[in-house]
């Protein structure tokens, strides 16, 4: 669970978040992973056996 603190304005509305830097970096890494997944979603997939055949043919 993330450890976050909220900063509010004079109306009590949340305007900012304070969290440990390590949590922030972890979130950024997860966002980057999701970006790469989305970017590669149209790529052709290979079965495990196809990859093994490709690797063995390079020997």
Backbone torsions as a table, in degrees:
resi	resn	phi	psi	omega
1	UNK	NA	135.8	-180.0
2	UNK	-73.5	142.6	176.0
3	UNK	-98.4	102.8	-178.9
4	UNK	-123.9	151.7	173.3
5	UNK	-125.7	142.5	-178.5
6	UNK	-106.7	141.6	172.2
7	UNK	-104.8	132.5	-177.7
8	UNK	-116.6	157.2	175.6
9	UNK	-86.5	-175.0	-176.8
10	UNK	-69.3	-10.6	175.6
11	UNK	-93.7	-0.3	-179.1
12	UNK	83.8	8.1	179.5
13	UNK	-83.6	136.1	178.4
14	UNK	-68.4	129.0	-178.6
15	UNK	-120.6	-25.4	-176.7
16	UNK	-146.6	162.5	178.6
17	UNK	-127.9	139.0	174.1
18	UNK	-117.9	128.7	179.7
19	UNK	-147.4	161.8	176.9
20	UNK	-60.9	143.7	-179.2
21	UNK	-57.8	-37.7	-179.5
22	UNK	-61.4	-38.8	177.0
23	UNK	-66.4	-40.9	179.4
24	UNK	-62.1	-45.0	179.3
25	UNK	-62.9	-40.8	178.1
26	UNK	-61.1	-42.6	178.2
27	UNK	-63.1	-44.1	178.8
28	UNK	-60.8	-39.7	178.8
29	UNK	-65.3	-40.0	177.9
30	UNK	-65.2	-39.9	177.6
31	UNK	-63.4	-42.1	178.6
32	UNK	-62.9	-41.7	177.2
33	UNK	-59.4	-44.6	179.5
34	UNK	-64.6	-36.5	177.7
35	UNK	-62.9	-43.8	-179.4
36	UNK	-65.8	-41.5	177.9
37	UNK	-59.9	-46.2	-179.6
38	UNK	-64.4	-40.8	-179.4
39	UNK	-64.3	-34.1	-175.6
40	UNK	-97.3	6.7	-173.7
41	UNK	-62.4	-24.1	-179.0
42	UNK	-91.1	-1.4	-177.2
43	UNK	-72.8	151.4	178.0
44	UNK	-68.8	139.1	178.4
45	UNK	-99.0	148.3	177.9
46	UNK	-119.1	143.2	175.4
47	UNK	-75.7	163.6	178.7
48	UNK	-60.6	-43.0	-179.0
49	UNK	-65.9	-35.5	176.6
50	UNK	-63.6	-41.5	178.8
51	UNK	-64.7	-42.7	177.9
52	UNK	-59.2	-43.8	179.0
53	UNK	-61.5	-42.7	179.1
54	UNK	-62.3	-42.5	-179.3
55	UNK	-67.2	-40.7	-179.5
56	UNK	-68.9	-31.3	-179.8
57	UNK	-71.7	-18.9	178.3
58	UNK	-83.3	-9.6	-176.0
59	UNK	-72.2	NA	NA
